[in-house]
Amino acid sequence: MPRELKGIFPMMVTPFKGGEVDVKQLKFLTEYLVEKGVHGLSMSGSTGEFVHLSEKERILVSKTVIDAAKSKVKTVPCVGAMTTKEAIDYAKNAEDLGADAVLLPPSYYFLLSREEFKRYFKRIAESIEIPVVLYNAPLTTGMTIDSTLVGELARETKTVRYVKESTPDLSLIQRTVNLRAVKVFAGLDHLILPMLAVGCIGCMTASANIIPEQMIAMWNYFEKGDEKKASEQYQKLLPVFNLVTGGGPDEINFVQYTKEAMGLMGINVGLPREPLLPISKARREELKKALEAITGKEMPTKPK
């Protein structure tokens, strides 16, 4: 039986050094997050810049994280690709490497018809035995996986069992939760607690790279039914959540914010790959102040 997915899952960044994947730092980051108590890890997703990685690099990232995690936490590689064949190859590779599940976003660039949309997901889901986490990310893909389609895929396949919702539409999330055929993860940092309140079973987010302990504390309060403390912790973390995925002019800059924040916290993961550029000095200072308020510590001037 596959291990159940639940709790706090960082959407891991991909560290770079000298223009290449920094395998040593990726191992360190994996071990660091496991030590902090996260419940799982998802790699080569949006925060991991999967669209900027070669096939060889994506497989390297998945293997490195799965091996370094040593089955202590659940691992969920992203297997999204432009073509169905590529996505199937990534999914089968993830299964062979020992992943617990795969994260599957839509194919991108071309806007698919509903029939194409469904067939893409279904063929990939039917190619493997481990669970599939459908990834609804309309802000970056331009397409929405509605609850009706989720229900059909859950009924017609054995592996579609989870959805990661990176939409601010709480009514859509509630409809998906109400299906009961799948379990739902929150995918937007600034809406984590409202999403948990409507029935999500955890979160897969960028901020869990940055402040894993604080997010686990929020999760633990929520799980124990202490709504007051969960809300207080959420409000404390909200300034960072808002900067990472809170909307406004930088709402699609979560990769840049996450990497900058990790550097401020003392973990050097390098710069995002171009065409993405680092955040401005003014935004960096805003982020630095938000992190200092949460941690009670002055941020180091240089990352480790």
Secondary structure, DSSP 8 states (H G I E B T S, - for coil): ------EEEEB----EETTEE-HHHHHHHHHHHHHHT-SEEB-SSTTTTGGGS-HHHHHHHHHHHHHHHTTSSEE--B---SSHHHHHHHHHHHHHHT-S-EEE----SS---HHHHHHHHHHHHTT-SS-EEEEE-HHHHS----HHHHHHHHHH-SSEEEEEE--S-HHHHHHHHHH-SSEEEE--GGGHHHHHHTT--EEEESHHHHSHHHHHHHHHHHHTT-HHHHHHHHHHHHHHHHHHHS-GGGTT-HHHHHHHHHHHTT-------TT-----HHHHHHHHHHHHHHHSS---SS--
